[in-house]
Amino acid sequence: MHEPVCVEICVGSSCHLKGSAEIVEKLQKYVADNHLEDEIILMGSFCTGRCNREGVTIIVNEKAFTGLTPGKIDEFIETEIMSKVGKEGV
């Protein structure tokens, strides 16, 4: 059995202003539409201390990604989240 992928979205002030609420909604919809509730754990976080001029910070299994915007999130889901779903030793 593998561990679920942990996805932590910053919802602090700076990230909120840069679209974190929309990103959270997109991630929640993706997980629900694809029945991935047991594979992906979504969590909110206040400031991660990685503020960037553009976009939101998301941490996937303790690895931080900065500068994510609602327009970039679909590609991010495929490359950084789904690539870890179902793999041993995630």
PDB file as gemmi writes it, atoms N, CA and C in Angstrom:
CRYST1    1.000    1.000    1.000  90.00  90.00  90.00 P 1                      
ATOM      1  N   MET A   1       0.850  -1.188   0.000  1.00  0.00           N  
ATOM      2  CA  MET A   1       0.000   0.000   0.000  1.00  0.00           C  
ATOM      3  C   MET A   1       0.884   1.236   0.000  1.00  0.00           C  
ATOM      4  N   HIS A   2       0.520   2.223  -0.762  1.00  0.00           N  
ATOM      5  CA  HIS A   2       1.296   3.446  -0.847  1.00  0.00           C  
ATOM      6  C   HIS A   2       0.625   4.563  -0.051  1.00  0.00           C  
ATOM      7  N   GLU A   3       1.423   5.532   0.282  1.00  0.00           N  
ATOM      8  CA  GLU A   3       0.921   6.698   1.006  1.00  0.00           C  
ATOM      9  C   GLU A   3       0.249   7.655   0.027  1.00  0.00           C  
ATOM     10  N   PRO A   4      -0.808   8.351   0.462  1.00  0.00           N  
ATOM     11  CA  PRO A   4      -1.416   9.353  -0.415  1.00  0.00           C  
ATOM     12  C   PRO A   4      -0.462  10.529  -0.642  1.00  0.00           C  
ATOM     13  N   VAL A   5      -0.662  11.223  -1.730  1.00  0.00           N  
ATOM     14  CA  VAL A   5       0.119  12.417  -2.035  1.00  0.00           C  
ATOM     15  C   VAL A   5      -0.462  13.567  -1.220  1.00  0.00           C  
ATOM     16  N   CYS A   6       0.391  14.253  -0.475  1.00  0.00           N  
ATOM     17  CA  CYS A   6      -0.024  15.379   0.350  1.00  0.00           C  
ATOM     18  C   CYS A   6       0.220  16.682  -0.421  1.00  0.00           C  
ATOM     19  N   VAL A   7      -0.848  17.440  -0.659  1.00  0.00           N  
ATOM     20  CA  VAL A   7      -0.768  18.690  -1.396  1.00  0.00           C  
ATOM     21  C   VAL A   7      -1.226  19.818  -0.471  1.00  0.00           C  
ATOM     22  N   GLU A   8      -0.308  20.699  -0.143  1.00  0.00           N  
ATOM     23  CA  GLU A   8      -0.563  21.798   0.783  1.00  0.00           C  
ATOM     24  C   GLU A   8      -0.539  23.115   0.010  1.00  0.00           C  
ATOM     25  N   ILE A   9      -1.667  23.829  -0.005  1.00  0.00           N  
ATOM     26  CA  ILE A   9      -1.792  25.073  -0.752  1.00  0.00           C  
ATOM     27  C   ILE A   9      -1.731  26.241   0.220  1.00  0.00           C  
ATOM     28  N   CYS A  10      -0.838  27.188  -0.047  1.00  0.00           N  
ATOM     29  CA  CYS A  10      -0.750  28.376   0.796  1.00  0.00           C  
ATOM     30  C   CYS A  10      -1.975  29.242   0.559  1.00  0.00           C  
ATOM     31  N   VAL A  11      -2.639  29.617   1.639  1.00  0.00           N  
ATOM     32  CA  VAL A  11      -3.792  30.502   1.566  1.00  0.00           C  
ATOM     33  C   VAL A  11      -3.551  31.765   2.381  1.00  0.00           C  
ATOM     34  N   GLY A  12      -2.267  32.058   2.632  1.00  0.00           N  
ATOM     35  CA  GLY A  12      -1.910  33.285   3.331  1.00  0.00           C  
ATOM     36  C   GLY A  12      -2.286  34.503   2.501  1.00  0.00           C  
ATOM     37  N   SER A  13      -2.156  35.679   3.071  1.00  0.00           N  
ATOM     38  CA  SER A  13      -2.593  36.916   2.428  1.00  0.00           C  
ATOM     39  C   SER A  13      -2.050  37.094   1.019  1.00  0.00           C  
ATOM     40  N   SER A  14      -0.747  36.953   0.844  1.00  0.00           N  
ATOM     41  CA  SER A  14      -0.134  37.173  -0.464  1.00  0.00           C  
ATOM     42  C   SER A  14      -0.636  36.162  -1.485  1.00  0.00           C  
ATOM     43  N   CYS A  15      -0.646  34.887  -1.126  1.00  0.00           N  
ATOM     44  CA  CYS A  15      -1.110  33.851  -2.053  1.00  0.00           C  
ATOM     45  C   CYS A  15      -2.613  33.982  -2.317  1.00  0.00           C  
ATOM     46  N   HIS A  16      -3.359  34.383  -1.304  1.00  0.00           N  
ATOM     47  CA  HIS A  16      -4.802  34.583  -1.500  1.00  0.00           C  
ATOM     48  C   HIS A  16      -5.047  35.624  -2.586  1.00  0.00           C  
ATOM     49  N   LEU A  17      -4.305  36.716  -2.533  1.00  0.00           N  
ATOM     50  CA  LEU A  17      -4.456  37.771  -3.525  1.00  0.00           C  
ATOM     51  C   LEU A  17      -4.021  37.324  -4.921  1.00  0.00           C  
ATOM     52  N   LYS A  18      -3.202  36.285  -4.992  1.00  0.00           N  
ATOM     53  CA  LYS A  18      -2.684  35.796  -6.274  1.00  0.00           C  
ATOM     54  C   LYS A  18      -3.438  34.585  -6.804  1.00  0.00           C  
ATOM     55  N   GLY A  19      -4.552  34.237  -6.172  1.00  0.00           N  
ATOM     56  CA  GLY A  19      -5.401  33.194  -6.742  1.00  0.00           C  
ATOM     57  C   GLY A  19      -5.474  31.877  -6.022  1.00  0.00           C  
ATOM     58  N   SER A  20      -5.050  31.808  -4.758  1.00  0.00           N  
ATOM     59  CA  SER A  20      -5.072  30.503  -4.083  1.00  0.00           C  
ATOM     60  C   SER A  20      -6.479  29.936  -3.939  1.00  0.00           C  
ATOM     61  N   ALA A  21      -7.488  30.776  -3.767  1.00  0.00           N  
ATOM     62  CA  ALA A  21      -8.855  30.261  -3.627  1.00  0.00           C  
ATOM     63  C   ALA A  21      -9.289  29.547  -4.907  1.00  0.00           C  
ATOM     64  N   GLU A  22      -8.967  30.119  -6.061  1.00  0.00           N  
ATOM     65  CA  GLU A  22      -9.319  29.488  -7.340  1.00  0.00           C  
ATOM     66  C   GLU A  22      -8.544  28.183  -7.533  1.00  0.00           C  
ATOM     67  N   ILE A  23      -7.273  28.170  -7.113  1.00  0.00           N  
ATOM     68  CA  ILE A  23      -6.468  26.956  -7.217  1.00  0.00           C  
ATOM     69  C   ILE A  23      -7.037  25.863  -6.317  1.00  0.00           C  
ATOM     70  N   VAL A  24      -7.421  26.211  -5.105  1.00  0.00           N  
ATOM     71  CA  VAL A  24      -8.032  25.240  -4.193  1.00  0.00           C  
ATOM     72  C   VAL A  24      -9.284  24.647  -4.835  1.00  0.00           C  
ATOM     73  N   GLU A  25     -10.131  25.491  -5.413  1.00  0.00           N  
ATOM     74  CA  GLU A  25     -11.359  25.015  -6.056  1.00  0.00           C  
ATOM     75  C   GLU A  25     -11.044  24.056  -7.207  1.00  0.00           C  
ATOM     76  N   LYS A  26     -10.059  24.405  -8.033  1.00  0.00           N  
ATOM     77  CA  LYS A  26      -9.685  23.544  -9.161  1.00  0.00           C  
ATOM     78  C   LYS A  26      -9.164  22.200  -8.671  1.00  0.00           C  
ATOM     79  N   LEU A  27      -8.330  22.211  -7.623  1.00  0.00           N  
ATOM     80  CA  LEU A  27      -7.798  20.964  -7.086  1.00  0.00           C  
ATOM     81  C   LEU A  27      -8.899  20.111  -6.472  1.00  0.00           C  
ATOM     82  N   GLN A  28      -9.796  20.725  -5.723  1.00  0.00           N  
ATOM     83  CA  GLN A  28     -10.910  19.981  -5.123  1.00  0.00           C  
ATOM     84  C   GLN A  28     -11.775  19.337  -6.196  1.00  0.00           C  
ATOM     85  N   LYS A  29     -12.067  20.076  -7.255  1.00  0.00           N  
ATOM     86  CA  LYS A  29     -12.880  19.546  -8.353  1.00  0.00           C  
ATOM     87  C   LYS A  29     -12.157  18.393  -9.048  1.00  0.00           C  
ATOM     88  N   TYR A  30     -10.859  18.554  -9.290  1.00  0.00           N  
ATOM     89  CA  TYR A  30     -10.084  17.506  -9.952  1.00  0.00           C  
ATOM     90  C   TYR A  30     -10.107  16.216  -9.125  1.00  0.00           C  
ATOM     91  N   VAL A  31      -9.866  16.341  -7.826  1.00  0.00           N  
ATOM     92  CA  VAL A  31      -9.855  15.173  -6.942  1.00  0.00           C  
ATOM     93  C   VAL A  31     -11.235  14.509  -6.927  1.00  0.00           C  
ATOM     94  N   ALA A  32     -12.293  15.298  -6.800  1.00  0.00           N  
ATOM     95  CA  ALA A  32     -13.645  14.742  -6.755  1.00  0.00           C  
ATOM     96  C   ALA A  32     -14.039  14.109  -8.087  1.00  0.00           C  
ATOM     97  N   ASP A  33     -13.790  14.813  -9.198  1.00  0.00           N  
ATOM     98  CA  ASP A  33     -14.171  14.302 -10.522  1.00  0.00           C  
ATOM     99  C   ASP A  33     -13.464  13.006 -10.881  1.00  0.00           C  
ATOM    100  N   ASN A  34     -12.250  12.832 -10.351  1.00  0.00           N  
ATOM    101  CA  ASN A  34     -11.458  11.650 -10.677  1.00  0.00           C  
ATOM    102  C   ASN A  34     -11.433  10.611  -9.557  1.00  0.00           C  
ATOM    103  N   HIS A  35     -12.251  10.832  -8.522  1.00  0.00           N  
ATOM    104  CA  HIS A  35     -12.383   9.902  -7.397  1.00  0.00           C  
ATOM    105  C   HIS A  35     -11.024   9.588  -6.763  1.00  0.00           C  
ATOM    106  N   LEU A  36     -10.274  10.639  -6.481  1.00  0.00           N  
ATOM    107  CA  LEU A  36      -8.914  10.475  -5.940  1.00  0.00           C  
ATOM    108  C   LEU A  36      -8.826  10.819  -4.448  1.00  0.00           C  
ATOM    109  N   GLU A  37      -9.938  10.787  -3.761  1.00  0.00           N  
ATOM    110  CA  GLU A  37      -9.961  11.167  -2.347  1.00  0.00           C  
ATOM    111  C   GLU A  37      -9.012  10.329  -1.489  1.00  0.00           C  
ATOM    112  N   ASP A  38      -8.786   9.074  -1.867  1.00  0.00           N  
ATOM    113  CA  ASP A  38      -7.878   8.216  -1.108  1.00  0.00           C  
ATOM    114  C   ASP A  38      -6.427   8.346  -1.583  1.00  0.00           C  
ATOM    115  N   GLU A  39      -6.227   9.012  -2.705  1.00  0.00           N  
ATOM    116  CA  GLU A  39      -4.895   9.136  -3.303  1.00  0.00           C  
ATOM    117  C   GLU A  39      -4.237  10.489  -3.049  1.00  0.00           C  
ATOM    118  N   ILE A  40      -5.061  11.537  -2.906  1.00  0.00           N  
ATOM    119  CA  ILE A  40      -4.542  12.897  -2.764  1.00  0.00           C  
ATOM    120  C   ILE A  40      -5.188  13.554  -1.562  1.00  0.00           C  
ATOM    121  N   ILE A  41      -4.368  14.065  -0.656  1.00  0.00           N  
ATOM    122  CA  ILE A  41      -4.860  14.802   0.505  1.00  0.00           C  
ATOM    123  C   ILE A  41      -4.582  16.282   0.260  1.00  0.00           C  
ATOM    124  N   LEU A  42      -5.646  17.088   0.240  1.00  0.00           N  
ATOM    125  CA  LEU A  42      -5.506  18.528   0.062  1.00  0.00           C  
ATOM    126  C   LEU A  42      -5.559  19.205   1.422  1.00  0.00           C  
ATOM    127  N   MET A  43      -4.634  20.124   1.644  1.00  0.00           N  
ATOM    128  CA  MET A  43      -4.587  20.863   2.903  1.00  0.00           C  
ATOM    129  C   MET A  43      -4.301  22.323   2.601  1.00  0.00           C  
ATOM    130  N   GLY A  44      -4.835  23.205   3.426  1.00  0.00           N  
ATOM    131  CA  GLY A  44      -4.517  24.618   3.333  1.00  0.00           C  
ATOM    132  C   GLY A  44      -3.439  24.949   4.347  1.00  0.00           C  
ATOM    133  N   SER A  45      -2.698  25.992   4.070  1.00  0.00           N  
ATOM    134  CA  SER A  45      -1.632  26.411   4.964  1.00  0.00           C  
ATOM    135  C   SER A  45      -1.567  27.924   4.964  1.00  0.00           C  
ATOM    136  N   PHE A  46      -1.286  28.491   6.109  1.00  0.00           N  
ATOM    137  CA  PHE A  46      -1.013  29.918   6.114  1.00  0.00           C  
ATOM    138  C   PHE A  46       0.408  30.108   5.618  1.00  0.00           C  
ATOM    139  N   CYS A  47       0.877  31.289   5.566  1.00  0.00           N  
ATOM    140  CA  CYS A  47       2.129  31.644   4.891  1.00  0.00           C  
ATOM    141  C   CYS A  47       3.226  30.594   5.086  1.00  0.00           C  
ATOM    142  N   THR A  48       3.792  30.164   3.969  1.00  0.00           N  
ATOM    143  CA  THR A  48       4.871  29.187   3.991  1.00  0.00           C  
ATOM    144  C   THR A  48       6.235  29.871   4.004  1.00  0.00           C  
ATOM    145  N   GLY A  49       6.231  31.206   3.909  1.00  0.00           N  
ATOM    146  CA  GLY A  49       7.487  31.953   3.912  1.00  0.00           C  
ATOM    147  C   GLY A  49       8.221  31.913   2.585  1.00  0.00           C  
ATOM    148  N   ARG A  50       7.512  31.555   1.539  1.00  0.00           N  
ATOM    149  CA  ARG A  50       8.124  31.468   0.202  1.00  0.00           C  
ATOM    150  C   ARG A  50       7.416  32.397  -0.781  1.00  0.00           C  
ATOM    151  N   CYS A  51       6.996  33.543  -0.309  1.00  0.00           N  
ATOM    152  CA  CYS A  51       6.249  34.481  -1.140  1.00  0.00           C  
ATOM    153  C   CYS A  51       7.028  34.814  -2.405  1.00  0.00           C  
ATOM    154  N   ASN A  52       6.298  34.976  -3.478  1.00  0.00           N  
ATOM    155  CA  ASN A  52       6.868  35.200  -4.789  1.00  0.00           C  
ATOM    156  C   ASN A  52       6.100  36.343  -5.438  1.00  0.00           C  
ATOM    157  N   ARG A  53       6.721  37.023  -6.364  1.00  0.00           N  
ATOM    158  CA  ARG A  53       6.020  38.120  -7.042  1.00  0.00           C  
ATOM    159  C   ARG A  53       4.817  37.627  -7.837  1.00  0.00           C  
ATOM    160  N   GLU A  54       4.886  36.423  -8.327  1.00  0.00           N  
ATOM    161  CA  GLU A  54       3.802  35.862  -9.129  1.00  0.00           C  
ATOM    162  C   GLU A  54       3.357  34.543  -8.529  1.00  0.00           C  
ATOM    163  N   GLY A  55       2.082  34.385  -8.388  1.00  0.00           N  
ATOM    164  CA  GLY A  55       1.519  33.091  -8.055  1.00  0.00           C  
ATOM    165  C   GLY A  55       1.565  32.642  -6.615  1.00  0.00           C  
ATOM    166  N   VAL A  56       1.134  31.404  -6.459  1.00  0.00           N  
ATOM    167  CA  VAL A  56       0.881  30.759  -5.173  1.00  0.00           C  
ATOM    168  C   VAL A  56       1.944  29.702  -4.912  1.00  0.00           C  
ATOM    169  N   THR A  57       2.207  29.449  -3.624  1.00  0.00           N  
ATOM    170  CA  THR A  57       3.116  28.375  -3.238  1.00  0.00           C  
ATOM    171  C   THR A  57       2.303  27.127  -2.914  1.00  0.00           C  
ATOM    172  N   ILE A  58       2.718  26.003  -3.485  1.00  0.00           N  
ATOM    173  CA  ILE A  58       2.100  24.705  -3.200  1.00  0.00           C  
ATOM    174  C   ILE A  58       3.215  23.749  -2.818  1.00  0.00           C  
ATOM    175  N   ILE A  59       2.976  22.984  -1.760  1.00  0.00           N  
ATOM    176  CA  ILE A  59       3.949  21.993  -1.306  1.00  0.00           C  
ATOM    177  C   ILE A  59       3.367  20.610  -1.572  1.00  0.00           C  
ATOM    178  N   VAL A  60       4.118  19.800  -2.318  1.00  0.00           N  
ATOM    179  CA  VAL A  60       3.698  18.434  -2.645  1.00  0.00           C  
ATOM    180  C   VAL A  60       4.699  17.487  -1.989  1.00  0.00           C  
ATOM    181  N   ASN A  61       4.193  16.712  -1.021  1.00  0.00           N  
ATOM    182  CA  ASN A  61       5.061  15.783  -0.283  1.00  0.00           C  
ATOM    183  C   ASN A  61       6.347  16.472   0.180  1.00  0.00           C  
ATOM    184  N   GLU A  62       6.184  17.637   0.775  1.00  0.00           N  
ATOM    185  CA  GLU A  62       7.262  18.415   1.398  1.00  0.00           C  
ATOM    186  C   GLU A  62       8.190  19.121   0.405  1.00  0.00           C  
ATOM    187  N   LYS A  63       7.898  19.065  -0.886  1.00  0.00           N  
ATOM    188  CA  LYS A  63       8.688  19.799  -1.877  1.00  0.00           C  
ATOM    189  C   LYS A  63       7.888  21.029  -2.301  1.00  0.00           C  
ATOM    190  N   ALA A  64       8.488  22.219  -2.154  1.00  0.00           N  
ATOM    191  CA  ALA A  64       7.795  23.468  -2.437  1.00  0.00           C  
ATOM    192  C   ALA A  64       7.913  23.875  -3.901  1.00  0.00           C  
ATOM    193  N   PHE A  65       6.797  24.380  -4.426  1.00  0.00           N  
ATOM    194  CA  PHE A  65       6.724  24.935  -5.773  1.00  0.00           C  
ATOM    195  C   PHE A  65       6.132  26.331  -5.647  1.00  0.00           C  
ATOM    196  N   THR A  66       6.768  27.311  -6.243  1.00  0.00           N  
ATOM    197  CA  THR A  66       6.290  28.686  -6.142  1.00  0.00           C  
ATOM    198  C   THR A  66       5.868  29.203  -7.509  1.00  0.00           C  
ATOM    199  N   GLY A  67       5.134  30.313  -7.494  1.00  0.00           N  
ATOM    200  CA  GLY A  67       4.759  30.975  -8.730  1.00  0.00           C  
ATOM    201  C   GLY A  67       3.636  30.315  -9.507  1.00  0.00           C  
ATOM    202  N   LEU A  68       2.820  29.507  -8.831  1.00  0.00           N  
ATOM    203  CA  LEU A  68       1.729  28.823  -9.533  1.00  0.00           C  
ATOM    204  C   LEU A  68       0.498  29.728  -9.616  1.00  0.00           C  
ATOM    205  N   THR A  69      -0.072  29.790 -10.800  1.00  0.00           N  
ATOM    206  CA  THR A  69      -1.263  30.601 -11.034  1.00  0.00           C  
ATOM    207  C   THR A  69      -2.412  29.675 -11.434  1.00  0.00           C  
ATOM    208  N   PRO A  70      -3.651  30.166 -11.336  1.00  0.00           N  
ATOM    209  CA  PRO A  70      -4.777  29.328 -11.757  1.00  0.00           C  
ATOM    210  C   PRO A  70      -4.618  28.822 -13.199  1.00  0.00           C  
ATOM    211  N   GLY A  71      -4.013  29.594 -14.063  1.00  0.00           N  
ATOM    212  CA  GLY A  71      -3.808  29.182 -15.443  1.00  0.00           C  
ATOM    213  C   GLY A  71      -2.766  28.091 -15.615  1.00  0.00           C  
ATOM    214  N   LYS A  72      -1.868  27.929 -14.652  1.00  0.00           N  
ATOM    215  CA  LYS A  72      -0.806  26.922 -14.731  1.00  0.00           C  
ATOM    216  C   LYS A  72      -1.130  25.646 -13.965  1.00  0.00           C  
ATOM    217  N   ILE A  73      -2.241  25.648 -13.226  1.00  0.00           N  
ATOM    218  CA  ILE A  73      -2.476  24.557 -12.282  1.00  0.00           C  
ATOM    219  C   ILE A  73      -2.792  23.223 -12.965  1.00  0.00           C  
ATOM    220  N   ASP A  74      -3.442  23.253 -14.130  1.00  0.00           N  
ATOM    221  CA  ASP A  74      -3.770  21.988 -14.797  1.00  0.00           C  
ATOM    222  C   ASP A  74      -2.507  21.217 -15.176  1.00  0.00           C  
ATOM    223  N   GLU A  75      -1.541  21.907 -15.738  1.00  0.00           N  
ATOM    224  CA  GLU A  75      -0.269  21.253 -16.083  1.00  0.00           C  
ATOM    225  C   GLU A  75       0.455  20.779 -14.822  1.00  0.00           C  
ATOM    226  N   PHE A  76       0.416  21.588 -13.765  1.00  0.00           N  
ATOM    227  CA  PHE A  76       1.051  21.236 -12.503  1.00  0.00           C  
ATOM    228  C   PHE A  76       0.444  19.957 -11.925  1.00  0.00           C  
ATOM    229  N   ILE A  77      -0.873  19.824 -12.014  1.00  0.00           N  
ATOM    230  CA  ILE A  77      -1.534  18.619 -11.505  1.00  0.00           C  
ATOM    231  C   ILE A  77      -0.967  17.387 -12.198  1.00  0.00           C  
ATOM    232  N   GLU A  78      -0.860  17.450 -13.500  1.00  0.00           N  
ATOM    233  CA  GLU A  78      -0.367  16.303 -14.262  1.00  0.00           C  
ATOM    234  C   GLU A  78       1.107  16.005 -13.992  1.00  0.00           C  
ATOM    235  N   THR A  79       1.945  17.040 -13.978  1.00  0.00           N  
ATOM    236  CA  THR A  79       3.396  16.810 -13.872  1.00  0.00           C  
ATOM    237  C   THR A  79       3.872  16.571 -12.447  1.00  0.00           C  
ATOM    238  N   GLU A  80       3.300  17.246 -11.480  1.00  0.00           N  
ATOM    239  CA  GLU A  80       3.836  17.173 -10.117  1.00  0.00           C  
ATOM    240  C   GLU A  80       2.975  16.406  -9.124  1.00  0.00           C  
ATOM    241  N   ILE A  81       1.694  16.263  -9.388  1.00  0.00           N  
ATOM    242  CA  ILE A  81       0.832  15.546  -8.446  1.00  0.00           C  
ATOM    243  C   ILE A  81       0.499  14.147  -8.978  1.00  0.00           C  
ATOM    244  N   MET A  82      -0.072  14.077 -10.168  1.00  0.00           N  
ATOM    245  CA  MET A  82      -0.482  12.779 -10.699  1.00  0.00           C  
ATOM    246  C   MET A  82       0.713  11.864 -10.963  1.00  0.00           C  
ATOM    247  N   SER A  83       1.879  12.432 -11.201  1.00  0.00           N  
ATOM    248  CA  SER A  83       3.058  11.595 -11.408  1.00  0.00           C  
ATOM    249  C   SER A  83       3.440  10.832 -10.135  1.00  0.00           C  
ATOM    250  N   LYS A  84       2.917  11.264  -8.992  1.00  0.00           N  
ATOM    251  CA  LYS A  84       3.226  10.614  -7.715  1.00  0.00           C  
ATOM    252  C   LYS A  84       2.111   9.705  -7.227  1.00  0.00           C  
ATOM    253  N   VAL A  85       0.932   9.828  -7.790  1.00  0.00           N  
ATOM    254  CA  VAL A  85      -0.209   9.038  -7.350  1.00  0.00           C  
ATOM    255  C   VAL A  85       0.009   7.574  -7.731  1.00  0.00           C  
ATOM    256  N   GLY A  86      -0.131   6.708  -6.747  1.00  0.00           N  
ATOM    257  CA  GLY A  86      -0.047   5.279  -7.012  1.00  0.00           C  
ATOM    258  C   GLY A  86       1.357   4.721  -7.032  1.00  0.00           C  
ATOM    259  N   LYS A  87       2.369   5.549  -6.801  1.00  0.00           N  
ATOM    260  CA  LYS A  87       3.747   5.048  -6.805  1.00  0.00           C  
ATOM    261  C   LYS A  87       4.159   4.681  -5.396  1.00  0.00           C  
ATOM    262  N   GLU A  88       4.927   3.620  -5.276  1.00  0.00           N  
ATOM    263  CA  GLU A  88       5.447   3.220  -3.970  1.00  0.00           C  
ATOM    264  C   GLU A  88       6.519   4.211  -3.520  1.00  0.00           C  
ATOM    265  N   GLY A  89       6.612   4.424  -2.233  1.00  0.00           N  
ATOM    266  CA  GLY A  89       7.670   5.290  -1.686  1.00  0.00           C  
ATOM    267  C   GLY A  89       7.506   6.755  -2.017  1.00  0.00           C  
ATOM    268  N   VAL A  90       6.251   7.196  -2.172  1.00  0.00           N  
ATOM    269  CA  VAL A  90       5.974   8.585  -2.518  1.00  0.00           C  
ATOM    270  C   VAL A  90       6.485   9.496  -1.435  1.00  0.00           C  
TER     271      VAL A  90                                                      
END                                                                             
